[in-house]
Amino acid sequence: MVESVFVIGLACLAFFALFQYADLFTAKVVLSHAAARAARARSVGFNRWMVEKSARVAAIPASGRRLVPASAGPSAALAVFRRRPGETWDAALRHNFRSQTVAMEAGRVPDYMDSLNSPTSNHILDYELWDALSVDISESLNIDGAAPARLDVTVRQRHPLLISLARLAEGELGDAGGDRLSLESSFHIESHYPLYMEDMNW
């Protein structure tokens, strides 16, 4: 029994560590996509708020629980799984279920992208980890319209940990609370908007 306790404890720790790694890896991939979308938005001349909105929307899969609008609970499609296994399988093959979350986001994301500032956007769409996401943009100073400039975009997000192992780490691996890990991803692109428009102190 004592040996079983040790083995089960180690197995659970390994499982949680693997689950945590998969979660962080997924968040890192999503942040890479968010950095690319933000860089693309800036490369065609959008202002800082539009760039930040582009990064936030692209990072929705890694942004945690939706705060606004509040979750409406389980999808009605889950009622199908209360049937017998054969009936559930037949129903799944006959129907193309679309979650309420996907349908809601499809309607709200365009309105969010049209918002004028952060206070108005918070009443349209908001996620738990959007406040933990930041976008840093670096552009070359020699933007004279004669040639494309280099544009560097870095997206950072403090991602919650399943197991608070960040307390054991030093420097960039941990923060003051120890329960979140700072992830970041960068994207580099040529900025073409100076070729055809003037930057109006964005």
N, C-alpha and C positions, 0 to 999 in steps of 0.2 A: 504494500500500500504506500509506503514511504517513497519507494522508487517510482511508483505511478504518479504520485504528486509532483515529484521533480520533473518527470518526463512531460506530463501534461502542462506544467507551468512553462517549460522551455518551448514546447510546441505552440502554445498560445502566444508566447512572446514572438516567436518566429513568424507566426501567422499575422499578428498585428504589424510587425515590422514590414512584412511583404505588402500588406494592404496599404500601409502608410507610404511606402516607396511608390506603389502604383498610383496612389492619389497625387503625390507630389510630381511624379513624372507626367501625369495627365495635365496638371495645372501648368507645368512648365511648357508643354506643347501648346496649350491654349494661350499662354502669355506670348509665345513666339508669334502666333497668329495675330494677337492683339497689337503687338509692336509693328507687324507688317501693315495692318490696316491703318494704324495711326500714321505711319510714315507715308503711306499712299495718300492719305487725306491731306497731309501737309505739303506733299510734293506737288499738288495741283493748286495750292494757294489757300486752303481753308484756314480759318483762324484757330486760336488755341482751344477754344471751347468745343469747336467742331472736331478737332483732333482728339480731345479727351473723350468726347461722346463716342467716337468711332472705336477707341480702345476699350471703353467700358462695354459697349454692345458686343464686341468681339470676344470679350472675356466673360460673358454670361455663364458659359458652362463651368467656369472655375470660380464663380462669385458667390457660392453658397446659397442660403435660403432667400427666397424673394420676400421683400418687406412690403412693397407697394406695387400692385394691389396685393392684399393678403391672400394667402393660399385658400382655395375653396375646398380643400380636402381631397380625398381620393377620387380618381376619375371614375365616371360611371361605367367605363369599360371593364373595371375590376369586377363588376357584378357577374360577368361572364364566367369567372373562375370559381363561382359558387356552384356551378353545375358539375355533372359527372365528367371525368377526364375525356371520354369520347366526345361528349357534347361540346366541351370546351375547345377541343382540337378542331372539330367541324366549324364552330363559330369563328375561330381565329382564321381559318382558311377562307371563309366567306366574306369577312369584313376587313376593312382597312381602318383600324382604330387610330385616332389622332388625339393625343392627350390634351386636356384643357389648358395646360401650361403653354404648349406650342401654339395653340389657337390664340390664346391671350397675347402672347409675345408678338405674334405675327401682326396683330392689330395695334399694339402699343409701341413697338419699336419705331415705326415711322413718325408717330407723334413725339416720341422722345427725341429723335434726331432733329425735329423741327423746333425744339424748345430753345428759348433765347438765352437762358442762364441756368445756373444750378438750382436756385430756389424753385423756379417753375418746373424744372424737370423732375424734382423729387416727388411731386404729386402725380407724375405720370408713371414712372417706373423706378424702382430702387431695389438694390440687392445688398445682402449683408456685408459682403467684402468689397463693395465699390469704394467705400471710404478708405480702405486699406490699399487702394490702387493709385499709383502715381505715374505720370508720363513726363519724362525729361527729353527735351529736344535740343539738339546742338546743330547749328548751321554755320557754314563757312562765312567769314566776315567779308570776303571779297565778292559779294553778290553785286555785280554791275550790269547784269543782263546780257553779257557777252557770251557766257558759257554756263552750263548747268553747274550748280554747287553741290557739295556733298552734304547730305542730311543724315544725321544719326539720331535714332529714336530709341530710348530705353524705357521699358515698362517694368515697374516694380510692384510687387504685391506681397503683403504679409499674410501667409497662408496658415490656417490653424493646423495644429498637429494632433493626431490621434493619441500619441504617447508623447508626453512632454520631455523629450530627450534633449531639447535645445539647452536645457539648464546645464548639461554636461559639456556643451560646446563653448568655444571661445570666438570672439570677433564676429565675423559676418554670419556665422551659423545661428546665432541666438540673438534675442532682444531682451529688454528689461523684464518682460513678463515670463519669458521662457516657454510659452505655450504656442508660439507662432514662429514660422521660419520665413525669412525674407527671400523671395524668389525674384529673379529678374531675367529679362530677355531683351536683346537688342536687335535692331534691324537697320541696315545701311542702304541708302538709295540716292540717286541723283535727283536734285530738286529742280524741276523744270519750270516752275511758275515764274521765276524772274525773267524768263525769255519772252513772256507775253503779258505780264502784268506787274504792277508796282506794289510792293509790300507797304500797306497803309498802317504801319505800326501795330501789327497784329498782336 
